[in-house]
Amino acid sequence: MTSLIEVLTDQQATEALGARLAHACLGGEVLFLEGNLGMGKTTLSRGFIQGLGHRGAVKSPTYTLVEPYEALQPAVYHFDLYRLADPEELEYMGIRDYFRADAICLIEWPARGAGILPPADVVIRLQPEGEGRQAALVPGSVSGEQLLQRIRAV
């Protein structure tokens, strides 16, 4: 499986990558967003969600754990697990109900849900690169590899 590396020079480039990802998804994908604080996970998520047509604000669900965007096609569930104290909390909120063929799950800080979350189709690792960021998109499944192929074809 081959990774895709993108250099993101600014916020607009990060949002544009999110929109490209959104347009390449078919539904049922699980995307992990990894990186330190301030690396652009929520910015990429905003581009993704707005790329599917959402016109309102996109905020990080740090305190609510999940922000649903069920009016989108496919539906998107944006998770931020930064404040999760124990992965078992995900079971109490019915996490497994979100992972459906007609929905996409964007998960920030996925390591905090280890043992409960399903494997990622694509892991997006954001890290500093010069004045901007580098996004490494790493497939974790056949579906993830196909998703990256669709992005490369654009």
Summary of the structure (lengths in Angstrom):
residues: 154
radius of gyration: 14.2
end to end distance: 18.9
largest distance: 41.5
contacts: 481
relative contact order: 0.26
helix: 32%
strand: 27%
